[in-house]
Amino acid sequence: MSSQPLRPGDPAHLGEYELLGRLGAGGMGTVFLGRSPQGRLVAVKVVRAEFIRDEEFLGRFRSEVNRARQVPPFCTAEVLGADLDHEPPYLVVEYVDGPALTDVVRENGPLSPAALHSAAVGIATALTAIHGAGVIHRDLKPGNVLFALGGLKVIDFGIARPLDATSQHTRTDQMVGTVAYMAPERFDEHPALRLSPAADIFAWGAVVMFAATGRTPFQGESAPATAMRILTQEPNLTGLPGSLRGIVARALAKDPADRPTARQLLDLLLADGRPVATLPVRPVPDDVATAMAGSEPPPDHGPARSGTVFGPGTVQPYGPGGDVATRPPRRRGRVVLAALAVLAVLAGGGVFLAYSIVAPNGETTPGAGASPTGGTQTSAPAASPSPTPAGPATILAGDRRILIHFVEIDRDLAMPFPDEVVTSGGTGKDSLFSLVPTGVDYMIQSQKPTDGEPLCLGAKVIPGDAAELVGTECAATKATMFAISETGDKDDKGRPTYTIYNDAHGTLQWRTKKPQVYVQFLGDAETDTTFSFVDRGPL
């Protein structure tokens, strides 16, 4: 990765780092090649001047930098430091000297089967580390996969970054991504609230397909055509080695709940040659097929090549009884309306805003050409909830009622009154909550019926003491935003355990001596309070 000379007006130093040249510029700011006092080459990312006074952006930037520090350095560009109070703020990360996957494929053609499998494993390993720290990449693409001397590296993960509205990129508030690698839910209503690690898994599948063939699985003649295919068609996996086809098909599932997690991807990739069943293919609705008539898939790029399989490993089940539960298929009318919105807005240029027309009860409302009395646009009755508990990925995606279980004391969180958050046996409605994904963080909303607006958990400062956990308005503030990070351990029921952390006030804790739920910074100490989530059905 070569640098360009500094321009007039560029700083010569930032903090202790000497700036040697420019590596590039993007939506967040400018990236410089720098050198530490010890002589180490680094990449210094400087926030653009127009965002210095944007408190919302700077708040997200600060939160995500702190979270990115927790990402293990293997397979990623390590976060080395930051000065968030400097004007302008800047972030220092490991300098990765190597070509991007985009350049490798452009100059040398698709990867060999062995190199492809190695890259697929490397990217999945990086996502496992990134997601394990509570970070979502949000813009995984071949340009962010670098081949360095020490191995493959995934860069530019999870840091808040607005984006220039170009023909190949989209933006809605905090939504960031490159169209060809964006999951279907990214085009849905309020995408920032729906974003989950599953969006990175979809991007992984598209990146692997590009590495294998030089094209993306939904490649169209333009960004609008590509977006339409992502929403309405099955992926074109022609040319992908058979050993990877089933795994990539799972990753590219329309429903995020049908995709494996990053850790499950690794299990599948390292399986000792056992066959991997593909997801059931959902037929394209007749009305969509008619609308898409004349749009041919990309040409065949040659026969499939056999791949190299590493092993041994463990393949975890999916669907009912597995870690990722399936959801009812999206209603036909919703997909059609969302696709039409994407096509209209992307084709017209400018800032992207995709939406679907959904009534408050969840039914689709009649759109252009829809019949209010029936026909193919009529929504089917909602499916009965499955008795099988939802898996972790579905719970973290929201839309589920849950118990928040204190693993160490075998009790559940409850909010009997707005100013009282306690532990209980988990039998009353005051113990029911739901997770509301907001960027990389979550709000925790009480599902206890109220006469007014719903309440969320928030940290209330107590002078001279730790912050107390109370009920408050469900608005994204410093008090109500919590990071949920997987510990890697399981509770006695085999459920994953998590820590819950608030950037402004610290880690959610249980105080044994004075029974109380509180939030406090721990310094170098490790938390002795972990949580698991018990599914109690859909909202």
N, C-alpha and C positions, 0 to 999 in steps of 0.2 A: 504494500500500500504506500505509494509515493506521495510526498507532500509538495505543495506549491509555495512559492516565496510569500512572506508576509507582505501585506498591502500597507500603504500609507494610512496611518491612524490605528493600525493594529497594535496592541500592547506588546512590549518586549518581554515583560515578566507578569506573572500572576502569582501572588504569594511567593513561595519559595521556588516556583517553577519558571525556568527560562523557556520562552516560546521560540521554536525554531522554524516553523512554517505552518501552512494551512493544510489540513487533511480533507476538509469539506465543510459544507453548510447545509442546514436542514431547517425543519419547522421550529425546532427548539432554539437553535442558535448556530454558532460557528464552532467547529472542532479544530483545535490546533495540535500540532505535534510539539510536545514539550520534553524537558529534561529535568529530572530531579537533582538536588544537590549531590546525590550519590552517583549520578551519571545514568540513571535508568530512564529509558525513553517511555513517555506516557502520552495518553491522549487527553487533552483538556477541553471539556465541553463548556462553552460560555453561553449563558442565556442571552437571547436577543434583547436589545434595548427596550423595545415596545412592551415587553412582559415584565420589566423590573417593577412597575407599579401595579401589576395585576395580582392582587392579594390571593385570589382564588388559585391562579396558576402557581404562584410561589408556594402556597400551602400544599398543593398536590406535589410539587417538586420536592419540597422538604420531606414530606411523608414518604415518598417513594424512594428518595435517596437513602433514607434511613433503613427502609426495608431492603433495598438492593444491597446494602452492606452485609446483609445476612446470607446472601447467596454464596454457596461454596464456589471456589474459583475454578474447579475442574470443568472443562468444556465451556466456560464463559469468560468474558473479559472482566477481570476482578476490579471491583470498586476500591480504589486506593485512598481516596480522600475527597473532601469537598469543603468549600467555604460558602455557606448559604447566606451569610450576612454581608459578604463582599458586594460591592456594586461595580460591575454586575456579578451575580452569583455564578459559581462555576463548579464543575464536577471533574474529578481526575480518575481515569480508569486505565487499566493495563493497555499498553499499545500492542496490538496484534499485527505483526508484520507478515502478511500472507495474502494471497489472492482470494477474492470472494467466489462462492460457488457459481454465481452468474458468469464471471469471467472464465472460470475453468471450463464450463460447458460451452461457452461461446467460442473459445479458442481451441479446445481439444475434443469437443463433442460430449455426448452423454457418458456418465461414469461406467466403468466396467462393473460386472455383477458383484465382485468382491468389494470394490471401492464403494459401490452404492450401498451395500449392506452395512459397511463400516460407517458411512455417513449417516445412515438412518439411525443406527445405534447411538452415534455421537450426539445427534440433535435431540433424540429422545432422552438421553442422559442429561443433557443441558436443561431440557424442560423439566425433568424431575427435580433438579436442583433449584431451578427458578421458582417452580410452583411450590416446592417444599418450604420456601422462604416467604410464601404469601404474595408472590409477585406474578403478574400476568404480563407476558411479553408484549402482546398487542400488535406487533408488526413483524412477525417472523416471515422471512422471505429469503430467497437465495443471496441477495445482497448483504444480508446480515449473518451469513454463515461463512466463516473464513477458515482457510486451510493454513495453519501456522506450523512452525517447526516442531512444536511439541504436540500437535494434534489439532483436531477440529475445534473451533471456538464459535459460540453464538454471541453476538454483540447487540448493543442497543436494546436491552430488555427493560421494560417496565417503567422507564423514566417519563414523567409527564412531558408531553410534547404536542403543542398545537401543530397544525399542518397546513401548508400552502394548498389551496384548492386548485388542483391541477386535474387534467383529464384522467390520470391514472390513480389518483388518490381521492379519498372521501373524508368528510368531517361532519360530525354532528355534535356540537358541544365538545365533549372530551373523546369522541370516537376517532380512532386513528387506525389506518390500515391501508394496504395496497389491494385493490379490488380482486385480483386473481387469487389471492390467498386468504380472502375474508370468508368467514363462515356465514351461513344463511341468516343466523340470528343477528348478525351485525347490521343487516339491512332492515331489521324489524323496528317497531315503535320503541322509543326510549332505549336505544342500544346500549348506552353507557350503564343503565341500570341492570341490563341482562348479561353483561360481559362476565364470562367465567373462564377458567383454564381450558375448558373444552374448545374455545375458539382457537387457542394455540394448537390443539391437537389436529383440528381441521387444517390449519396452515401447515402443520408438519406433513400431512398427507399430500398436500399440493406441492410442497417443496421436494419431497421424495420423488413425486411423479416428474417434476421438472428435471431433477438430477438424472433420472432414468431415461428420459426421452427428449429433453430440450423444450418441452411444452407443458402447460398446466392442464389439469384434468377437465376444466370447464372453459378452455380457451375459446374466445370469440374474436370477431373482427374488430371489436372496440370494447371499451370499458362497460358501456351499457349492455352489450350483447353478452359479455362474460358474466356480469351480475345477474342477468336474466337466466342464464344457464345454471348458475349456482343455485338459484331459487327453485327452478322448475325441472331440471334434468338430472339424470344419474351421471356420475363421472365417466369419462372416457379413459379407461385404464389400458388401452392398447399399447403394447410395447413394454409394459411393466413385468418384470420377472414373476413367475408364478409363486415363488416363495414369499413375495411381498404383497401380492395382489389382495389377499384376504385381509391383511392387516391394514393396508391403505384404504380399502373399502370401508372398514370399520371407522377409521379416522375421519372419513369424508361423509359420514352419515348426516342426513339433514337435521335430525334431532340431536342436540348436544348430549342428551341423556344416553344416547345409543353409542357414543364414542368412548373408547377406553381412556383411562387416565395416562399420564406420562409414565408412571411406574408400570402400569399394565402393558403399555407399549413395549417396554424393555423386556418384560416376561415373554411376550409373544415373539419378539425379535430374537431372543436367546433360546427359544424352545428348540429341542433337539430334533428338528425335522418333522415334528408331528403336524398333520394338516390343520389349517386354521379355517374354520367355516366363515364364509362371508355373511354379512348382514342380509336379511331378506330385502329384495329390491322392491321398492314401492313404485307401482306403475305411474307414469305421468298421466294426470287427468286428461279426459278427452278435450275439454275446453282449452287447456293449456297447449295440448298437442296441436290443436287447430290453429291457435294463435302463433305457434312457433313453426308452422309449416313452411318449408323452404329453407330452414336454417339447418344446414348440414353439419355434422360433427367434424372435428379436425381430421385431416387425412391420417392414414395408417403410417406410422414411422418405423415399420419393420417388425419382424417376429419377436416374440418374447424370448428373453434370454434367461437361462437358468442362473439362480443366484447361489450365494454361499450362505449356509446356515451355521450359526454358532450354537453351542449348547454346553451342558444341559441347562434347563430352566424350568420355571413353573408357569403354566398358563392358567390364569384366573378366569372364572366364568363371567359372562355378561348376561344382561337381561334378568329375568326373574331368578332370585336366589343368588345373584352375583353382586359385585360392587357397584355396577352402574345399572339402574333399573330403567326399563323402557317406559316411554310415555305414549299416550294415544297419538296417532299421526295428526299433523296439523290439518285443520279444516281446509278444504279445497278453495273456498272463496277467499280465505285469508291469504293463501299463497298467491292466488291470481292478482288480488288487489295490491299486495306488496310488490309483486313483480312489475305491475303496470306503473306503480309509483316510482320504482327504481329506474325503469326505462325512461319515463318522462323527465325526471330530474337530471339523471346523468347525461341524457342526450342533449339537454338544454345547456349543459355546462354550469359553472358556478359551484357554490357550496352545496354539498350533498345533504338531503334530508329525506330518508325513506320512511314510509309509514304504512300501516294497514288500517282499514276502517273497521273498528271493533266496537260494538255497543258495550255499555257498562256490564251487562250480564254475560259478556264473553262471546255472544253470537255475532256473526258478521252482518253488517248492514248492507243493504243493496247498493251496489256501485253502478258504474256505467255498464249498461247491458244486462244487469241482474234483474231477475224477476222477483218482486216482493212476495209473490204467492207460492213460489216453489221452483221446480226445475233444477238444473245442475248446481245452482248457487246455494240451494238450501242447506243449512248446516244440520248435521246429524246430531241426535241426542248425545250428551256427554257420556263417555264410557264409565262404567262402574269402577270405583277405585279397587285396585288390586290389594288382596290381603298381604301380599309380600311387601315387607318394608322397603322403602326407597334406599338406594345406596348413597354413599358420601357425596359423589359428584352431583346427584340430583338434589340432595339437601342443600349443598353449598350454592346451587344455582337459584335457590329461592323457591317460592310457591309451595312450600311444605310446612305443615305444623310440626313442631318438634318440642321435645323436652331437652333442656340443657342440663346435662348430668355431671355433677361433681364426682369425678372418678375416685378420689382419695377418701371421701366420706360417704359415698353411696347415697347421695341426696340429689334433689333436683332444684333448679332455680325457680323461684316463684315471685310474683309481684301482686300481693293481695290488695295493696293500696298504692296510689301513685308515689307516695313518699316512703314506701317500705318495700325493699327487695330482700328476700329471705331465702332459706332453703326449705324444702318440703318433701313430701313423699311422692309428688308428681301425679296426684290423683284429681286435682281440681283444674278448672279453666284458667286459674291464675298462674298455672305452670306451663301453659302453652305459649310458644313464641314462634316466630319465623325470621329467617335471615333475609335481609334486603341488600343484595349486592350493589355497591356504589363505587365504581372504579375498581381498585384492588382491595378496598375495605368493605365493611358491612355495617349496616344499622341492624339492631336487634329489636324487632317489633313484638309487643305483647299481643296475643290473640284473645285476651279476655275481653268480652263485649263491654262497650262503654256507651254512654249517652252522647258523647261528643266525638272528637277526633281520636284516632288510635294513638297509643303512647309507645315510645321506644325507650330503651335503656340509655341512660346518660350518666356521666360522672359529675357529681356535685362537689365542689371544693369545700373542705372543712378546714378553716384556719388552724394551723399548727398540727394538722393530722393528715391522714391519707384522704383521698377523695372517696366519697360515698356513692354507691350506685342507687339511682332513683329512676322513676319514670318521668319522661319529659316529651316535648313535642317531637314528632318524627320529621326532623329537618337535619340535613347533613351539616353538622357543626363539629368543632373540635371535641365537644363533650360526647357526641353520639356515634362517632366513627371508630370502629374497632377492626383491628387486623386479626384474622384467624389463621393460625399456622399449625400445620400438622407436626406432631412430635416424632412420629415414626413408631410409636408404641400402640398397643391395643388395650381396651378395657376388658373386664372379665367376660363380656359377651362377644368379644372379637371385633368390636367397633373401633375405628381409628380415634385417637385422642388428640386434643388440640390445646394450644394456649390462646388466650384472648387478650389482646393488647391495645391500649389507647395511646396514640402518639403524644397527646398533651398531658396525660396523667399517669400512665404506666400500665402494669399488668393486673388483670382481674384476679383477685385472691380471695381465699376464705381464711378468716381470722379465727383460730380455734379458741384462744383464751377468752376473747370477747366475741361470741358468735356473731359474725357480721360479714357481709359481702362488701369488699372495698377494692379500690384501684390505687396502685402505688408503684413508683419506680423502685426497682430492686438493686440497681447498681450492678455489681459483678456477681451477685447472688443468683442462684437458679430458682425458678418458681417451684413451689411444692403443690400447686393447684393446677390440675388439668381437667379437661372437659371432653365428654363425648356427646353425640347428638342422637336422640332416640326419635325415630320417625313416628308421627301420629297422623299421617294421611295428608291429602292435598288440602289447600286452603279452600 
